Structure formats: structure tokens, C-alpha cells
Amino acid sequence: MSDSESDEITFNGFAPGKFIAAVRRHAHSEGKHQDNEWQADFAVSCFQGSGKVMRWYATLEEDEQTDWDKLSKALIERFGGADVKESGARAEPDSSLEKQDKDEADSERQDEDQYTPETEKTESELFDTTTPQSPASTYTNYITPLPTPPISRTGRIRLMDDAEPTAKPSWISKRRNGNGAHTACENAMDAMVVSYKSMCGSKERLGVQSRADPECEDAWLGVTWPGRHSDDWTKNPTLVAAFATVTHDKTGTKWVSSSNRDEGATEHEIWRVSEDDTMEIEYLEDNGKTHSLGVVVACYGGIYLSQDPEGFIRATGCGKRMRKVRLVFEHI
């Protein structure tokens, strides 16, 4: 299926069976028919034109929002319509749901038809502040739209060298070195799988959850400064931090990292993801001041985070063995 054909797939609350079949055809054409989360994300992108469907979607549990099997069943249960099986059998419509849909449609039409010949004002009346507005000319049935629900994304973090776009690809590895810090790898199968939830228009920093251990729901990809605190590493911009897995300690009251060196300043809600999927690191010191960290990768796979990556490379004297890279979220 071409991009233009996929752009034509929309759902506004009618014919859910036809919509579900279209999503499945598109998933097959993209080789994603076994990926429930991908199909659910694509289906949600087809709701954007309908406030009614998005308001309903926002009431679902998270597992229904991110699992296509559950989401497609919920669509049929809520909106009725044709069964997607080959039998062509139709689901019985729910009269109460039909009435609710009709009421919502009538309300939307009422909004559009508020201005009648009897209540229409001339341009001079509209812009004359001394003339009171007629109560009949105001909207009385406006529905405040619900906020767009957060979208969960899963993928890998790629290390992009913009100076050498043809360089061999590499990612942040799920494996750690002897110091407990995550390194770089050149095999996508060894890359750490991460996930995060994005909210449209949100300016908050994000936490990126590590999926290296499926049994652990409290593991995050964070930054740690081994043995250093804010009053230490802020004094010298060439000092470096490392990527580490960040979790709660046994008491559940303190965040600790996987680093086996002296525990220093550690944070995990440090990420911003731009529209082109570039991932930026913003680290807060104790007084709330924000520091942007650049990423340096060594030829042997070490990853170093610094306020001044170019200065750090010069200080090491290993310019040919180190390179500054950009982090890019790679959806899978």
C-alpha cells in the first residue's frame, strides 16, 4: 500500500469493520501484521479527524490503547458494524450507542447552525463594542476537547555521526562494561530496546524506560556522574558522565544506577525528543539549572557525556579515536 493510500484511511465512528480490515491490509503491506503495538499506533493516527472517536479512545485502558487485538475488539463493541471475518456476518448494533452517536451528531450540527437569519448581525454591529451581543448569537453547546492521550513508542537509540553519514551504524547497547556503564554496539540485535510515552505539545522532560530486562518495570536509561555531585562536575565542562540503568534501591526511596563505581549524581528524566526523533539530554543540577550534554563515542565502544564534547576530545588527545555523535530514536 502506498503512502497516499495509507493517508486515506480514516475512522470517524462509522463502519468499524471496514476500517479494521483496511488497517490489517496496510500492516501486511508494511510487514507489520504481527506487530500489535505498531498496528494500534497506526490506527490511532487515523482517528485524528474525529473528536468523538478520540474522546472515546481516551477512556480506554493503556493495554487496550497499545494492543491492536484488544483495540479492534473495543472498536466493534463501541461502534458496532460489520465483522472483519470472511464470513461477512454483521454485529448487532447497540441501540443505546446509536442514540448516543445521533445525539453527538445533532449537537455538532447545532453548533454549525447557530447563526440563523434572525440572529445574524451586520459587520458594524459585530465590531461596535457599545452594542451588546445577542444571547442567541453565542455558542451554548461547545464541548471542550479532551487532551490527546500519550502515545507509547518503542525502539532503539542510534548513534549518528553527521560528519560521516556513511559510517557503520551503531546503537546504545543493552550490555554494560566492567564499570556498569552502557557502551556502543554495531549489531542491532545487541542494542538496548527502550520505550517512552510522548504527549503532543508537552514541554516536560521524558523518562526512557529500558526493556533490557522484561521482568523489571522500574528500569530506566539514565545518566550518572560516578563519584561526583553537582558542585563537582559543573566546575569543569570537560568532565564526563555515562549512560547507566537507573532503578529504585531496595527501600524504594532512592534512585541508584548500575555503575559499580562510587555513586554520584544520577538522573533519568533527562530526555527531550524532537520532531525528527533527535534525542537531546538536559541534565539538572541541584539548584535547578539545566545543562545540555553532548555525546562522544570512542572507537572501542565507550560512550562519554560532556557539557563540552569537543573540549573533552581535545583534552584526551585522541581526536582520531573519538567522534561526537547525535542520538536518534529508531522506532521498531
N, C-alpha and C positions, 0 to 999 in steps of 0.2 A: 504494500500500500504506500503511495507517495505521500510526501508531507502535505500537499494540498488536499488530498483526500482525507488524511487524518484530521486536518484542521476543520473539516466539515462535520465531524462527529460532535454533536451537542446533545444535551438532555435537559429538557425543561419540565419534566414531570409526566410526560405522556409517552406511551409505547416503550416501556422499560425493556420488554423482551427484545425488541429490535435494537435498542441501544446496547444491551449486553452482548448480543451477537456481533455488533459492529466492533465493540472493544476487543472481543476474543479474536476476530479476524485480524485486527490491527496488531494484536500481541503476537499472533502466529507469523505475520509478515515481518515482525521485528525480531523474531526468535525469542520472545519473552513469554510464551504461553505457559511456561512452568513457573514463572515468577509472579506470585500473588501480589507482592508489595508493589512491583512495577506497574501491574495492571490497575491496582487500586489508585496509585498516584496519577496514572493517565486518565482514569475515569473521572477523578475529582477535577482535573483540568478542563473537562468537558462540561462541568456544572456552572462555570463562572458566569454564564449569561443569565442564570435563573436564581433570583434571590430566594424563591420558595424552596428550591432543592438545596441550596447552601444552608438555609436555616434548619432544614431537616437534618442535613449531614452533620451539623454542629452538635446535634443532640445524641449522636451515636457514641458508643464506647470506642476507645482507641483501637482495640483489636478488630472492631468492625470497620473502622476507617482505613486501616492499613492492610487488611486481608481481603483480596478480591472475591474469594469464595463466599465469605460472610457478607461483604458489601453487596454483591449481586443478589443474594437471597433477601437482604434487607430492602433492596430496591423493589423487588417483586412484592414483598409483604406490604410495603408502604404505598406503592403506586399502582399495584395490580398490573394487568396487561398480559401479553402473550408469553407463554412458556418458551424458553430458549431451546428446549429439546426438539429433536427432529420430528416428534410425534405431532407437533403443531397444536397440542392441547392448550386451551386458554385457562388462565387462572380466574376464578370468580371475583368480580370487582367487589370491593367493600363499600357499601352504600354510604357509610359514615365518612369514609375518606373522600368519596366522590363529592359529597356535600361540602366537606372542608375545602377541597380544591375549587369548587364552584364559588364558594364564599370569597376565597382569596382572589380568584379571577375577577369577581364582581367588584371587590374592593379596589383592585388595580385599575379597572375601567372607570370606577367612580373618581379616582384620583385624576385620571386623564381628562374627565369630562366636567371638572369643577366649574370652569368658566362657561357660562351659558349666555345667550344674547341678553337676558335680563340683568345679569351681574357684570357684564363686560364693561370696562372703563376705558375712557379715551386716554391718549398719551399724556395730555395736560393734567388729567386727574391723577394718573399714576405717579407723576413726578411733582405734584403740588403737595408739599408737606403740611399745608394748612388744611387739606381736605382729608378727613378721616377715611380709612379704608372700610369698605363694607364688610361686615362679618361673613356674608355669603361668599366673599371672594377669597377667603383663606382656606388652606387645606386642613381638613379635620381628620383625615384617615391616614396620615403619614405614618409609616411603620419604620422605626429606627432599625437599620440593618444590623444584623449580628456581626461581630468581628470574624474575619476569615480564620478558620481553625488552623493550628500549626500543622505543617507538613513534615513528616519524618523522612529523612534521606539517609541512605546507607551507601557507603563506598570506600574508596582508598584515598590516601593523601599522596599525590605525586610531587616529586621534586623536579621543578622545571628550570632549566638553565637557558634563560632568554638570550644569552650571549652565544650559546651553541645549541640552536634548536634541533640539530641533527644528532646530538649526543645520545648515548644509550639511555633509555628511560630508567628511572629509579623511583622508589617509593619509601615511605617510613615503614620499617619492618616491625612485625609483631614480636620479633626476637630482641633480646637485650644483651648488651655486652657485660663484661665482668663487673662493671660499676653499677649495673642495674639500669642503664640508660638505653633508650631505643636507638637503633642505628638505621642506616640506609640499606636497601636491598635492590637488586636488579631483576629479581623474579617476582612477577605479580602474585604468584601463589604464596610467597613469603610475606607479602605486605599485610600490615595490620588493617583489619576491617573495622570501620568506625561508623557511627551514626550520630545525627543531631536533628533537632527539631527547629525549623525556621518559621517565624511568624512574619507575614507580609508587613513591611513598613516598620518593623521593630528596630530600635537602636540599641538594644541590650546586647552585651557580650554573651556568647554562647558557650555551653559546655559540650565537648565532643566525647561521646561515650565509646570506650574501647570494647570491641566484640571479640577480642583475642581469646577470652575465656567465656563461653556461652553460659556457664553456670553462675557467673558473677554479674549482677546487675548494678554494682556500685563501683565500676572501674572506669576511669576517665583518662584521656590523654591530656597530660598537663605539663607544666614547666617547673623545674626545681633548680635552685641555686645551691649546690652541695656546700654545706658549711658556711653559707653566707646569708645575711639578712639585709633588709633594705638599707640600713646605714653602712653596709659594706659594699654591695655591688653597684649602688648608684654613684659612688665616688669615682669609679673607673669604668668608662663606657666600653672598654675592650675586654672586660671580664665576661665570662661565658656561662650560660645555663645549659640544661639538657632536657630532652624530652623524656618523661617517665610516666609510668602508670600510677595514677593517684587514686587512693581509696581511703575509706574511714579506718581508723585504728579499731582495736577490739572493743573499746569502750563506746565507739560510735560518736565520739565528741570531737575528734581531731582528724584533720586530713594528713595523710602520710604518703610518701612516694616510694617507688620501687628501688630508688637509689640506695645502694648499700654503703654510701659514704655518709658523713655527718649530715643529719637532716638540717636543711636550711629553708629559706623562703620557698614556699610551694603554693601554686595556684592552678586551677583547671578551667575556671570560667574566664577565658582569656581570648576567645576566638571571635573574629568577625569574618563573614563570608560575603563577598561582593557578587554582583550580578553575573560576572564572568567566572564565578567559582574560585577566584583567588582567595586564599585564606590568610588573614593577617593576624598577628599576635600582638595584643595590647596587655601589658603586664602592669598591675597597680602596685605601687609601693605602699608602705604603711600609712602615709599621710594622704593617700588618695590620688597622688599624681600618676598620670599614665605614661608608660614608656613603650614605644614600638620596638619590637625585637626583629632583627633580620636573621636569616638562616644561612649557615655556611656548612658545606659538606666536604669532607676530606676524601681523598682517593681510596682510603682503606675503609670507608663507610661511616666514620664518625660524624655526628651531627652536632653543631655548636650554635647556640643562640646568643646574639650580642646586640647591644644598642648601636654599636658601630662595627658592622661586619667587615667593611673594608679596612678599618683600623686594626681589627683583630688579625686579619690575614697578613697585613704588613708587619705586625708585631711578632708573628710566628716565623717570618722569613720563609714561609712555604707557599708562596704565591702560586707556583705551578702545580702544587698538590692539593690546593683548596679552591673552591669556587662558591660564589654566592648564588643561591637559588631562590625560586619563588614557589610557594606551596599552592597546589591546585587540588580542589576536591574533585575526585573522579567517580561519578555515580556508577554503581553496578546493580 
